[in-house]
Amino acid sequence: MSRYFYDLHLHSCLSPCGDDDMTPANIAGMAALKGLGIVALTDHNSTKNCPAFFKACRAQGIIPVAGMELTTSEDVHLVCLFPDLDSAMAFGDEVESRRSPMKNRPEIFGRQIIMDHEDGVIGEEEKMLLFATDISLEEGKELCESFGGAAYPAHIDRESNGIVAVLGEVPEESHYYAYELNDGGSAEEYKGRFPHLSEMIQLVSSDAHYLWDISEAENFIEIPDEPYSSDLVRRNLIDIIKGAKA
């Protein structure tokens, strides 16, 4: 069991709201400078920069997690994390088939850049990634888990696309084992409003769209890691979030 400082909610330049400097290599480099041990890439409704992110993180000695910030049909954001890259990419393919057909307008929303691990541009996503999918909140969790992943509500303490702002609550019957705060200082307020959160795993992540917003080495999670491998750490992290090893 070791303590891992983390940031499990980061956007690359693939997300239209992400800064163009949020390249996979730059994210990995900044995470290393800040002393993080495990980081997740969670672009809006796509996993297409995760392969480059994996290679960039490994070069920096950081454990990468492939993920996505899924926008449900209710316009709620879910963080979806996966134990391996292949599972994340397969989930990404499924979500791609459930996205809006509307095309991005880069001059308004920003570019959606797909990169390699050396920050070479290898393509751009044409369809707009910010729009809601046709995947409901309930189905989103089930779909993520069907690909071996773990899903939990993103930034419940924010007005924009937070589950509390949209639904007025974190439903107990949803059976989430974890939730995310954008500001750890809001924890007591939300536990007071929704006592069942005290039984859940609290994660605090940056939702960074700019390099300087990536978390400092402040928030940590203890993860079993013997005999050590990055694959084992990643799998155990997902199990913890799913409630299997809480």
C-alpha positions in Angstrom: 0.0 0.0 0.0 1.4 3.4 -1.1 0.2 6.9 -1.1 -0.3 8.4 -4.6 -0.8 12.1 -5.2 -3.3 12.4 -8.1 -5.3 14.6 -10.4 -8.0 12.4 -12.1 -9.7 15.1 -14.2 -7.6 16.8 -16.9 -8.5 18.1 -20.4 -6.1 18.1 -23.3 -6.3 20.2 -26.4 -8.8 17.7 -27.8 -11.4 19.3 -25.6 -12.6 22.5 -27.4 -12.5 24.4 -24.1 -8.9 23.1 -23.4 -6.0 25.4 -24.1 -3.9 24.4 -27.1 -0.9 24.2 -24.8 -2.6 21.3 -23.0 -0.8 18.7 -25.1 -0.3 15.2 -23.8 3.5 15.8 -23.4 3.0 19.2 -21.7 0.4 17.7 -19.3 2.7 14.9 -18.3 5.6 17.3 -17.9 3.6 19.6 -15.7 2.2 16.8 -13.6 5.8 15.5 -13.0 6.9 19.0 -12.0 4.1 19.2 -9.5 4.9 15.9 -7.9 1.9 13.9 -9.0 2.1 10.1 -9.2 -1.1 9.2 -11.1 -3.1 11.3 -13.5 -6.1 10.8 -15.7 -6.9 12.3 -19.1 -10.7 13.0 -19.3 -11.5 14.9 -22.4 -15.1 15.7 -23.3 -16.8 12.6 -24.9 -13.6 11.3 -26.5 -10.6 9.2 -25.6 -8.6 9.9 -28.8 -5.6 11.6 -27.0 -5.3 8.8 -24.5 -2.7 6.8 -26.5 -0.4 9.7 -26.7 -1.0 10.6 -23.1 0.0 7.1 -22.0 3.3 7.3 -23.8 4.0 10.8 -22.5 3.3 9.9 -18.9 5.5 6.8 -19.0 8.4 8.9 -20.2 7.9 11.1 -17.1 7.5 8.2 -14.7 3.9 8.9 -14.0 1.1 6.3 -14.0 -1.5 7.4 -16.6 -5.2 6.6 -16.5 -7.3 6.7 -19.6 -10.7 8.3 -19.1 -13.4 10.6 -20.4 -15.7 13.3 -19.1 -19.0 12.0 -20.4 -21.9 14.4 -20.9 -25.1 12.6 -20.2 -28.4 13.3 -21.9 -29.4 15.2 -18.7 -26.3 17.4 -19.3 -24.6 16.0 -16.2 -20.8 15.3 -16.4 -19.5 11.9 -15.3 -15.9 11.1 -14.9 -15.3 7.7 -16.5 -11.9 5.9 -15.7 -10.6 2.6 -17.1 -8.1 0.0 -16.0 -6.4 -0.1 -19.4 -6.0 1.8 -22.6 -7.8 -0.7 -24.8 -11.0 -0.6 -22.6 -11.0 3.2 -22.7 -10.6 3.3 -26.4 -13.5 0.8 -26.9 -15.7 2.9 -24.6 -14.7 5.9 -26.7 -15.8 4.2 -29.9 -19.2 3.4 -28.3 -19.7 7.0 -27.0 -18.7 8.4 -30.5 -21.6 6.5 -32.0 -23.9 8.2 -29.4 -22.7 11.8 -29.8 -24.4 14.7 -31.5 -23.8 14.9 -35.3 -23.3 18.6 -35.0 -19.9 19.8 -36.3 -17.5 21.9 -34.2 -17.0 25.5 -35.1 -13.3 26.1 -34.1 -13.6 29.9 -34.5 -16.2 29.9 -31.7 -15.5 26.9 -29.5 -11.8 26.2 -30.1 -10.0 23.5 -32.0 -10.3 19.8 -31.1 -6.7 18.6 -31.7 -5.6 14.9 -31.8 -1.9 14.5 -31.1 0.9 12.0 -30.9 3.2 11.6 -27.8 5.7 14.0 -29.3 3.0 16.7 -29.7 2.7 16.3 -33.4 -0.8 17.0 -34.7 -2.3 13.9 -36.3 -5.8 15.1 -36.8 -8.8 17.1 -35.5 -12.1 15.9 -34.3 -14.8 17.3 -36.6 -17.9 16.7 -34.4 -18.6 19.0 -31.5 -17.5 17.3 -28.2 -19.2 19.6 -25.7 -22.8 18.7 -26.6 -24.7 16.1 -24.6 -24.7 12.5 -25.7 -27.9 10.4 -25.9 -26.6 8.3 -22.9 -28.6 8.8 -19.7 -27.1 9.2 -16.3 -28.1 5.7 -15.3 -26.9 4.2 -18.5 -23.6 6.1 -18.4 -22.5 4.4 -15.2 -23.7 0.9 -16.5 -22.0 1.4 -19.9 -18.7 2.5 -18.3 -18.7 -0.5 -16.0 -19.5 -2.8 -18.9 -16.1 -1.8 -20.3 -14.4 -2.5 -17.0 -14.4 1.1 -15.9 -15.6 3.2 -12.9 -17.9 6.2 -13.2 -18.7 8.9 -10.7 -20.3 12.4 -10.7 -17.9 15.2 -11.7 -17.5 18.5 -9.8 -20.7 18.2 -7.8 -19.9 21.5 -6.2 -20.1 23.5 -9.4 -23.1 25.0 -11.2 -21.9 24.0 -14.6 -23.0 20.4 -15.4 -22.7 19.2 -11.8 -25.2 16.6 -10.7 -26.4 18.7 -7.8 -27.0 21.8 -10.0 -28.9 19.8 -12.6 -30.9 17.3 -10.4 -30.8 19.1 -7.0 -29.1 16.1 -5.3 -26.7 13.1 -5.6 -29.3 10.3 -5.8 -28.7 7.6 -3.2 -30.3 5.0 -5.5 -27.6 5.6 -8.2 -25.2 3.5 -6.2 -22.1 5.5 -6.9 -19.2 4.7 -4.6 -17.3 8.0 -5.3 -17.9 11.6 -6.1 -15.7 14.5 -7.2 -15.2 17.9 -5.8 -13.6 20.8 -7.6 -12.9 22.6 -4.3 -12.0 20.3 -1.4 -13.0 23.2 0.9 -16.7 22.6 0.0 -16.7 19.0 1.4 -18.4 19.7 4.7 -21.1 21.8 3.1 -22.0 19.0 0.7 -21.8 16.2 3.3 -24.1 18.3 5.4 -26.6 18.6 2.6 -26.3 15.0 1.5 -25.2 12.8 4.5 -24.8 9.7 2.3 -21.7 11.3 0.8 -19.9 10.5 4.0 -20.1 6.8 3.0 -18.6 7.5 -0.4 -15.0 8.1 -1.6 -14.3 11.7 -2.0 -12.0 12.7 -4.8 -10.7 16.3 -5.4 -9.5 17.0 -8.9 -8.7 20.1 -10.9 -10.8 19.8 -14.1 -7.8 21.6 -15.6 -8.1 23.2 -19.0 -4.8 25.1 -18.6 -1.4 23.8 -17.5 -1.2 26.1 -14.5 -4.5 24.7 -13.2 -3.2 21.1 -12.8 -3.3 20.1 -9.1 -0.4 20.4 -6.8 0.6 17.3 -4.8 -2.0 17.8 -2.1 -4.7 15.2 -2.7 -3.8 11.5 -2.3 -5.2 8.1 -2.3 -3.7 4.9 -0.8 -3.5 2.1 -3.3 -2.3 -1.5 -2.9 0.7 -1.8 -5.2 2.6 -5.0 -4.4 4.2 -6.6 -6.4 4.5 -3.2 -8.1 3.4 -2.5 -11.6 1.7 0.5 -13.1 -1.0 -1.9 -14.4 -1.7 -3.2 -10.9 -1.9 0.3 -9.5 -4.3 1.4 -12.2 -6.5 -1.7 -11.8 -6.6 -1.3 -8.0 -7.5 2.4 -8.3 -10.5 1.5 -10.5 -11.5 -1.2 -8.0 -11.4 1.3 -5.1 -13.6 3.8 -7.0 -16.0 1.0 -7.8 -16.2 0.0 -4.1 -14.5 -3.3 -4.5 -11.5 -2.4 -2.3 -12.7 0.7 -0.4 
